Amino acid sequence: MRRTAEDAAQTKQAILDAALKVFSKKGYHAARLADIAQYAEVTRGAIYHHFGNKEGLYGELMATASSTGSQIVGGAVAQGGSIADVCQRILVDTFSVLETNSQMRAIMSLWMFNTSEMLKLETFKEQLRQQTVSVIDDLAIHMQTGIEQGVLRDDLAPHVAARAFIAFQNGVIRLWLMNPNAFSIKEDAEALATVLMRGLIGG
């Protein structure tokens, strides 16, 4: 039974790895389950069994990136300090992981550049909208705490600060992914994060 569970996990991972390669190469719309099955050396039936369909595969890849992001945030919070310290760590660690984790880098490239067709799917678009709203609302609460504690500028609107943080983070990631040879996002992580945080802290 244990061997069977391990085999299933390995098969599932092989399918995910293959899906990431095919989606990245062909884009979501043009990718076929037959191509993914061939890359993974499995049957299409195995894909249906583990993921249901192509949208399920894409969703699992995005969940992988989300899980990595959550781990980064959790690690930054666990180290303690003010909201400014935590935000600085989140940016630095996120930028660093992108350069050192090829899977995360490929998933972010897929999301930012190769899945425009997914936005035509109303279900996916609504899920993305709700997730974005939730992230910004949660972050705004922490920004408000930072303002009340005098850590962040008192003329900041919490939601504006939260949107600026997300926009800055995604903008830097997108810029680097477009031309990773232009600079090292890992080596520049601390300096890049400081640019934003100085704007939020003021003084």
DOZA-391647 format. One line per 8 residues: number of its first residue (from 0); their letters; for each residue x, y, z of N, C-alpha, C. Coordinates in steps of 0.001 Angstrom, whole numbers, plus 500000, padded with zeros to 6 digits. Example, Ala and Ser with C-alpha at 12.3 -4.5 7.8 and 13.67 -1.06 7.14 Angstrom:
BEGIN
0) as) 513190/494310/507800/512300/495500/507800/513200/496700/507800  512850/497750/507080/513670/498940/507140/512900/500030/507870
# end
This chain:
BEGIN
0) mrrtaeda) 500830/498794/500000/500000/500000/500000/500865/501258/500000  501940/501234/500805/502815/502397/500867/503482/502642/499522  503920/501565/498851/504550/501695/497552/503556/502267/496545  502299/501824/496630/501265/502303/495724/501041/503795/495909  501016/504248/497151/500832/505668/497439/502001/506486/496917  503203/505948/497077/504396/506642/496581/504388/506707/495060  503966/505612/494427/503883/505584/492966/502881/506616/492464  501752/506705/493150/500715/507656/492755/501216/509088/492881
8) aqtkqail) 501954/509348/493965/502495/510685/494184/503524/511025/493111  504342/510059/492747/505350/510278/491709/504700/510512/490351  503639/509766/490075/502917/509941/488816/502277/511315/488755  501674/511724/489854/501038/513040/489915/502056/514151/489688  503226/514026/490309/504260/515039/490148/504800/515053/488721  504941/513869/488129/505422/513784/486749/504447/514479/485803  503167/514320/486047/502146/514976/485221/502212/516486/485394  502369/516942/486630/502467/518380/486890/503700/518980/486202
16) daalkvfs) 504829/518289/486305/506058/518768/485665/505868/518851/484153  505222/517838/483591/504978/517815/482149/504014/518930/481745  502987/519123/482538/502006/520173/482240/502662/521545/482246  503535/521779/483193/504224/523064/483275/505070/523292/482021  505748/522247/481550/506565/522359/480344/505698/522648/479119  504599/521910/478977/503746/522061/477798/503010/523401/477822  502464/523778/478987/501794/525072/479094/502757/526211/478783  503977/526106/479299/504967/527166/479108/505379/527274/477642
24) kkgyhaar) 505453/526140/476972/505884/526119/475580/504768/526535/474628  503558/526052/474857/502477/526252/473901/501415/527242/474349  501415/527607/475644/500321/528403/476171/499182/527485/476593  498316/527982/477462/497251/527138/478009/496312/526629/476925  495860/527510/476050/494837/527155/475074/495322/526092/474094  496553/526238/473618/497070/525316/472602/497541/523988/473182  497783/523950/474466/498268/522708/475092/497193/521630/475052  497613/520417/474743/496676/519286/474700/497049/518275/475779
32) ladiaqya) 496033/517627/476305/496299/516597/477312/497159/515483/476734  497009/515215/475437/497823/514173/474799/499301/514549/474847  499601/515847/474664/500997/516304/474742/501541/516120/476151  500730/516489/477129/501147/516376/478530/501367/514913/478901  500453/514048/478460/500577/512613/478749/501863/512048/478143  502182/512500/476930/503394/512022/476271/504649/512456/477019  504685/513724/477444/505820/514224/478209/505981/513454/479516  504864/513172/480169/504895/512510/481481/505020/511003/481377
40) evtrgaiy) 504865/510474/480151/504898/509026/479901/503813/508318/480690  502595/508885/480614/501422/508285/481245/500281/508321/480233  499169/507729/480588/497989/507789/479732/497157/509023/480068  496296/509422/479154/495402/510538/479461/494474/510178/480617  494203/508885/480735/493364/508431/481835/493966/508763/483186  495302/508690/483283/495978/509036/484536/495804/510513/484849  495820/511352/483818/495611/512791/484035/494204/513053/484531  493226/512418/483888/491836/512584/484326/491663/512113/485771
48) hhfgnkeg) 492329/511017/486097/492205/510451/487448/492734/511408/488511  493875/512015/488259/494516/512861/489268/494018/514309/489257  493646/514819/488073/493349/516253/487977/492000/516590/487343  491357/515626/486765/490039/515870/486182/490101/516378/484752  490783/517495/484529/490885/518070/483187/492052/519057/483140  492165/519765/482026/493283/520694/481838/493200/521858/482827  491987/522331/483079/491828/523425/484035/492253/522997/485438  491980/521733/485765/492404/521209/487058/493915/521168/487190
56) lygelmat) 494574/520838/486099/496040/520832/486081/496594/522234/486309  496022/523190/485591/496469/524573/485731/496243/525061/487165  495083/524742/487704/494767/525150/489067/495739/524575/490086  496156/523342/489871/497113/522702/490785/498472/523391/490720  498888/523803/489531/500148/524526/489393/500087/525868/490117  498967/526568/489961/498811/527849/490642/498769/527654/492161  498171/526533/492598/498113/526237/494033/499518/525985/494578  500374/525380/493759/501757/525147/494161/502474/526466/494406
64) asstgsqi) 502280/527417/493487/502899/528730/493645/502335/529446/494860  501017/529315/495057/500376/529960/496204/500906/529394/497516  501118/528079/497555/501650/527435/498755/503061/527926/499065  503875/528062/498023/505228/528579/498217/505178/530007/498742  504285/530808/498180/504122/532178/498646/503696/532246/500097  502786/531366/500480/502311/531324/501868/503436/530950/502823  504300/530033/502386/505443/529638/503210/506406/530812/503395  506592/531591/502341/507468/532758/502429/506903/533764/503425
72) vggavaqg) 505616/534037/503313/504967/534982/504221/505028/534467/505656  504727/533179/505832/504758/532601/507165/506135/532681/507792  507167/532416/506995/508529/532498/507497/508913/533909/507870  508459/534887/507063/508777/536290/507345/508105/536750/508628  506874/536331/508836/506130/536701/510046/506751/536052/511276  507156/534777/511132/507709/534024/512270/508984/534645/512826  509701/535387/512003/510935/536024/512473/510675/537261/513328  509418/537695/513359/509050/538817/514220/509415/540166/513641
80) gsiadvcq) 509259/541195/514482/509554/542547/514045/508304/543297/513632  508480/544508/513146/507368/545361/512741/506831/544947/511377  505712/545543/510982/505152/545270/509666/506145/545657/508578  506932/546694/508817/507951/547098/507841/509012/546014/507688  509432/545427/508815/510420/544341/508768/509870/543144/508007  508618/542808/508303/507985/541646/507676/507829/541861/506172  507354/543032/505779/507177/543326/504355/508507/543293/503617  509545/543819/504246/510877/543801/503644/511309/542365/503403
88) rilvdtfs) 511118/541507/504401/511522/540102/504267/510717/539397/503180  509412/539676/503117/508573/539028/502108/509078/539343/500711  509360/540600/500464/509867/540994/499151/511218/540353/498859  512128/540450/499800/513471/539895/499604/513408/538393/499369  512647/537686/500203/512575/536227/500081/511863/535805/498803  510823/536536/498421/510109/536212/497187/511010/536386/495977  511700/537501/495910/512599/537747/494780/513722/536705/494739  514242/536344/495897/515335/535368/495961/514879/533983/495512
96) vletnsqm) 513694/533583/495958/513170/532267/495594/512969/532158/494089  512527/533221/493455/512302/533180/492013/513579/532839/491242  514699/533344/491721/515948/533083/491005/516508/531700/491321  516201/531157/492481/516788/529875/492886/515851/528683/492671  514553/528927/492541/513573/527853/492394/513028/527868/490967  513530/526959/490131/513152/526957/488713/511668/526666/488509  511079/525830/489367/509657/525530/489225/508808/526768/489501  509124/527473/490574/508392/528685/490910/508537/529717/489795
104) raimslwm) 509730/529835/489270/509993/530791/488198/509160/530445/486956  509100/529170/486616/508339/528741/485445/506843/528957/485641  506357/528700/486842/504932/528901/487111/504567/530373/487029  505409/531236/487577/505134/532671/487511/505192/533177/486068  506114/532658/485286/506186/533021/483869/504933/532565/483142  504481/531370/483462/503252/530841/482865/502075/531743/483187  501959/532107/484449/500828/532931/484894/500870/534327/484265  502044/534916/484201/502138/536296/483732/502148/536445/482216
112) fntsemlk) 502632/535427/481496/502834/535598/480059/502106/534601/479160  501773/533416/479673/501271/532362/478779/499860/531875/479054  499105/532589/479860/497755/532098/480160/496697/533182/479993  496884/534071/479036/495892/535113/478810/494530/534514/478451  494564/533309/477822/493303/532664/477454/492475/532310/478682  493150/532053/479806/492423/531674/481015/491508/532797/481487  491880/534028/481191/491070/535153/481638/489750/535230/480893  489620/534448/479823/488344/534384/479114/487363/533464/479843
120) letfkeql) 487880/532651/480743/487020/531754/481518/486492/532515/482725  485195/532723/482755/484596/533551/483796/484847/533006/485196  484830/531671/485335/485055/531073/486655/486450/531410/487157  487441/531244/486290/488818/531543/486682/488988/533025/486979  488406/533879/486141/488546/535315/486312/487941/535762/487645  486808/535173/488006/486168/535532/489270/486986/535034/490449  487558/533841/490342/488409/533305/491406/489628/534202/491615  490219/534646/490514/491387/535517/490590/491021/536856/491217
128) rqqtvsvi) 489866/537378/490840/489416/538652/491403/489209/538532/492907  488533/537484/493331/488255/537289/494754/489553/537090/495540  490477/536328/494972/491751/536087/495648/492523/537384/495809  492540/538208/494764/493258/539480/494814/492651/540408/495851  491331/540488/495866/490638/541330/496847/490953/540871/498262  490941/539544/498471/491204/538987/499796/492621/539293/500264  493588/539124/499362/494995/539387/499714/495182/540850/500091  494617/541747/499302/494768/543177/499563/494052/543575/500857
136) ddlaihmq) 492868/543024/501086/492141/543339/502320/492926/542886/503548  493482/541672/503486/494260/541154/504618/495518/541993/504848  496189/542340/503768/497403/543137/503885/497093/544533/504414  495959/545083/503999/495567/546423/504454/495370/546469/505965  494892/545372/506531/494716/545303/507990/496073/545459/508679  497084/544773/508153/498422/544866/508733/499031/546248/508493  498744/546811/507345/499218/548171/507072/498606/549154/508064  497327/548987/508354/496649/549848/509317/497305/549754/510695
144) tgieqgvl) 497645/548528/511087/498332/548336/512366/499664/549060/512369  500390/548959/511256/501675/549640/511156/501535/551149/511240  500474/551679/510671/500216/553125/510732/499903/553544/512159  499050/552770/512816/498659/553080/514195/499845/552996/515153  500770/552114/514866/501949/551947/515722/503042/552975/515413  502826/553763/514386/503819/554762/514017/504973/554221/513208  504855/552986/512734/505913/552380/511937/505844/552877/510493  504622/552990/509987/504396/553474/508633/503882/554914/508669
152) rddlaphv) 503982/555589/507555/503554/556986/507462/502092/557144/507874  501793/558209/508604/500424/558407/509083/499507/558999/508020  500059/559382/506859/499214/559902/505790/498854/558824/504766  499209/557568/505070/498895/556461/504175/497468/555982/504362  496819/555631/503274/495561/554890/503337/495934/553410/503284  495470/552603/504229/495893/551195/504306/495737/550425/502998  494604/550598/502320/494393/549858/501078/495309/550361/499959  495609/551642/499970/496547/552181/498974/497932/551586/499198
160) aarafiaf) 498338/551499/500452/499633/550913/500784/499679/549444/500376  498580/548733/500620/498524/547310/500263/498596/547130/498752  497867/547953/498014/497901/547854/496551/499290/548200/496016  499928/549196/496614/501269/549582/496186/502247/548434/496402  502114/547745/497522/502999/546619/497830/502848/545517/496788  501592/545113/496513/501340/544037/495552/501772/544444/494153  501464/545684/493772/501825/546159/492435/503343/546214/492259  504040/546664/493288/505499/546736/493233/506092/545334/493109
168) qngvirlw) 505624/544430/493946/506134/543061/493930/505923/542414/492563  504695/542472/492044/504407/541852/490756/505130/542552/489609  505274/543874/489721/505961/544618/488677/507425/544251/488570  508093/544131/489709/509509/543738/489707/509661/542321/489151  508771/541426/489579/508824/540041/489095/508646/540000/487578  507653/540714/487087/507384/540730/485648/508577/541305/484873  509132/542386/485379/510288/543018/484728/511449/542044/484627  511722/541317/485714/512841/540383/485719/512576/539188/484813
176) lmnpnafs) 511370/538653/484858/511045/537488/484034/511141/537801/482543  510872/539042/482169/510968/539435/480771/512406/539408/480272  513354/539670/481176/514769/539687/480797/515635/539357/482012  515685/538089/482399/516425/537700/483610/517923/537930/483529  518446/538141/482324/519878/538395/482185/520236/539857/482446  519215/540699/482543/519470/542134/482731/519997/542436/484132  519521/541676/485106/519984/541865/486476/519647/540632/487297  520257/540513/488465/519966/539412/489375/518918/539874/490375
184) ikedaeal) 517735/539305/490298/516670/539712/491208/517005/539303/492646  517815/538265/492792/518233/537836/494122/519246/538806/494706  520261/539169/493908/521285/540082/494404/520733/541480/494667  519741/541891/493880/519161/543226/494030/517953/543241/494973  517593/542077/495509/516359/541958/496295/516285/542956/497447  517343/543040/498222/517344/543915/499395/517180/545377/498968  517925/545789/497960/517860/547178/497504/516496/547499/496904  515953/546567/496133/514636/546776/495531/513565/546915/496615
192) atvlmrgl) 513603/546030/497594/512623/546079/498680/512724/547384/499457  513946/547850/499660/514165/549089/500414/513540/550289/499715  513566/550301/498381/512955/551402/497625/511487/551556/498003  510753/550450/498000/509330/550521/498350/509133/550845/499821  509868/550169/500690/509626/550328/502110/509958/551748/502588  510937/552391/501991/511228/553771/502369/510059/554685/502022  509384/554365/500927/508209/555137/500553/507065/554940/501525  506931/553731/502074/505854/553440/503030/506184/553960/504427
200) igg) 507465/553957/504760/507864/554406/506098/507951/555916/506163  508499/556534/505101/508623/557986/505092/509684/558458/506070  509599/559730/506409/510531/560276/507393/511784/560838/506764
# end
